[in-house]
Amino acid sequence: MRRLQPLDPQQAPDQKSREILGDIVARGGSVGDMVATMAHSPALLQGYLEFSRAIKRVKIPRPLSEKISLALQEWIGCSMCLSAHTRAARGAGLSEADIELARQGTSTDAREAALIGVAVRVLAEPSSLTDEDVAELRAHGWSDRVIAELVGLVSLNLLTGAFNLLIGLEPEPAD
């Protein structure tokens, strides 16, 4: 059940939210329910959009980024995000087996599995991370840039998943 309702640009209670939503629509985009609901807070809306755009520029390959997002959203429990990332994973060329393994927090590729595993730990138990964890990622060939960007990807997934869960946003039922 929805706890907060999405807003169209004219309903947004703040000029900044109206401008941001209006700009998205003017550029030919559609404002999805999550973004339209974030418009209740102009700071959140602007921060989410800017952060989301920035995370699209990470060096983590798109298919792997989707695997990481699937593992994180499985842990967070956001069915809306799981649905969206499953579609995105298919669009990035992942097989159903890849998607299922990602949702279990792993991959058939040991290098990917290491990064996915650390991502889940960054989300679930960040205080448990050690020098050895970083050394293992480096041993698998992951750069310091990717290791740093992993925290951003985890943070974005937590933001969207937690927001959707709080507001009660669920995916549309399949026909």
Protein Blocks (a to p, Z undefined) as FASTA:
>chain_A
ZZbdcddfklpmbfklmmmmmmmmmnopacdfklmmmmmpmklmmmmmmmmmmmmmpcbd
fklmmmmmmmmmmmnopaklmmmmmmmmmmnopafklmmmmmnopafblklmmmmmmmmm
mmmmmmlpcfklmmmmmmnopafklmmmmmmmmmmmmmmmmmmmmnopacdddZZ
